[in-house]
């Protein structure tokens, strides 16, 4: 065995005990109530539903299995990380399996911006093995990495190796075979195989430390996978420990990102920025009442063109730029209003304070 192979096997041996599979299941009545109303207008919907339920895989408590993913422990008291989309099912139960042990998991928080979720299990008086979270600011192209997870929802303890093949990637890619889309930025690109079911598992370095959370594979491409840098999850964990929730700065507008098509549609002289407009839902607001945006005087049909001097585009959105700020920060927004450009300073607040 070469020295490099020894480093890989050593890293896997250190990391594997902390990696878990996550099974998602729902009661029959919950599956029924979560179906869209359009389903019940289909002919013979009842016979079809009964057939699907009868033949669906079930867990040991008779619940319908509706999906699965991976995750990994980050503390000895049972805190674990996974992807938000892995635990996004309404009214679902999440069962975490580590070897022969199974635990019911509670969703502690879902990050509203990044595809990160934090779960908690009770380790029955013992201590859970957990991964150390590494620094990723010094990652280099070509650096060896290992993806660990529950490939295809069936093959536990799956390991694939590769290198860091790209940094700071922006994607809007399928995160599973159902075609769910994730729009994410600043990702680590790797050629280590990340298959459906690997989502939520760790991307580790040769020291067995987590440098990222496996998130997406580009279907139709070969050897292109992505992971969320672990710093995003570190920030979320710190927020949970300090405040009991994930806090994010809040502006309080609904918007459409302009492009050449929307420029023509709304007969605007500019083709970039965030056009403030409601979503057409009764009772909806383009500018949320009592929000920082309203306090600063933003109005429907204003276009926010810049944030702190950076141009807002489809590839660097208003949400992207605001996510780099903290609650209480003051941002300078460039505004296009009634044919004229102006600027506004706005102090960001926390969303939950604005109910």
C-alpha positions, 0 to 999 in steps of 0.5 A: 500500500502506498503512502497516499493510499494509507492516508486515504484509508486512515481518513476513511476509518476516522470519518466513517463512524460519524457518517449516517444514513437518513431515512424519510417516512410519512404516515399514509394520512400525511401523504394524502393531505400533502397532495395538491388539490389537482391530484383529487380531480384526476379520474380514478385517483383513489384506486391509483393512490391505494395501489401506490400505497399498497406497493410502496416500501415501508419502514418497521413502523408501517410508515411509507418510505419517501426518500433518503440521504446522508448526514454526519455528526458534528458533536458528541451530543448528537448534532448532525449536518445534512442538506436542507433538501434532504429534510424538506418533506412536510409532516415527515419523520427522519430516522438516522441509522449508524451501523446497527443503531437507529435514532429518531431525529428532530430537525433543529433548523433549516438554513433559509439561504444555504442548502444546510440543515441541522438535526439532533438525535438523543444518543441514549446516554452515550456519546456519538462519534463526530467529525472535526470541521476543517478550514476551507479558505486554504483549499487548493485545486488538485487537493485530494478529497473523499466523498462519503455517504449512502449512495443511491439510498441503498449502499451505506458506507460508500466512499469515492475519491477525487480532487478539488476540481473547482472553487467558488462555483455557482450552480442551478443543478438537479440535486436528485433524480426527481429534478429538484433544483438547487441554486447555490453559490461559492461551491467546491467542485470535485470529481469524487463521485457524488450520487443521489443519496450521497447528498448531506454526507461529508466531503473530507480531506486526508486528515478525515476532517469535513471540508464540505457537505455533498449537495449536488450532481449534474446529471448528464455530466461525468465526474462533476459534483459539488459540496457546500463549504463547511464554513456555511455550516459552521456559521449555522451551528454557531447561530444555533448554539448562541441564539437557538435559531439561524438568524439572517439579515432581512431587507423586506422586498419581493423582486424579479431579477431583470434580464433582457426579456423582462426589460422589454416586458416592463419597458425599462431602460435597464436590463439588470437589477432587482425589480420590486414587485409583488407575486400576484397573490391576494394580500401580498406586498412588494415591500413588506410593512414595517420592514427595513425596506419600507422604513427606508422608503423603497417602493413597488416598481423601484429597481435595486441596481447595486448593493454596496457598489456591486451590480445586481445580476442573475448571477450575483443576486440581491440575496447573494449580496445581502447574505454576506452581511450581518444583522444590524449592518448598514448597506448602500443600495443603488436605486433606479426610480422613475428614470433616475438613479439614487442611493439609499442607506438601509439598516438590516434587521432580523426577520422574526422581529417584523411580524 
